[in-house]
Amino acid sequence: MSGPQEQSAASNKKFIGIHFVGCNTYVRLYPNAERTHFEGRCTKCGKTVKVRIGKEGLNERFFQAPCMVNRNDAFY
């Protein structure tokens, strides 16, 4: 079981949510080490996503991304 400090640290970690529509999967993208982009990939087809972190920013935290154009190429 995690303690209060661990739970607090986890809740403060910045992320954005991505729904990969083609594979119907959801992942969280976290900032890279340089804090210039949120980066991640679809857990089914491996499609990578890179979202720039900019000064202008957005209020949205959840997005959709296309992936796996040909469903027959999936690795299950």
N, C-alpha and C positions, 0 to 999 in steps of 0.2 A: 504494500500500500504506500502511496506517495504522501509526503508530508505537505503542509500548507505552503512552504517555500517553493517546492517543486511545482505544485499546482499553479501558484502565482506566476512563476517564471514561464510556464507553458502558456498561460492565458495572455501574457504580454508579448509573446512572439508574434511578429507580424507575418501575415500570409494573405493570399487571395485564393479564392476557390475557382476551379475550372471544371466545367462539365464537358467532357469529350463526347460529343453528340453521336458520332459514328459507332463508338464502342459502348456508349451509355455508361461511362465510368466517371467518377468524381475524384479529383485530387486537390490537394492544397499545394500551392507554389510558395516557396520561401525565398527571401532575398539571397543572392549569391554573396560571396565573401566581400566583394567590393561594394555591395549594396547599390549596384547600378541597375539590376534587373531582378525580377522574380523568374525563377527557372524551374522547370519540371517536365515530366513526360507522362503520356498515357500508359497506364499499367497493363493494358492488353496489347496494343499494337506498337508502342514505343515512340509514337509521334512526340517530338519535343516542342515545347512552348517557351518563349522568352518574352517577357513583358517589361518594357523599359520603366524605370522609376524616374519620374520627372518632377520638377518644381510645381508645375501646374496641377498635377494630381487629379484624381477622380474620387467621388464619394462611394462609387460602387465597389463591392468587395467580391462579387461573384460574376463569372463570365462563362460564355460558351465558346468552344473551339471545335472546328471540324477535325476529323481524323479518319484514318483507314478508309480511303475511297472505295476500295474493293473488299467487301466483307469476306470473300473467299480466301484472302491472304492472311486471315487471323490465325494467331497461334493460341490455342486454348489449352 
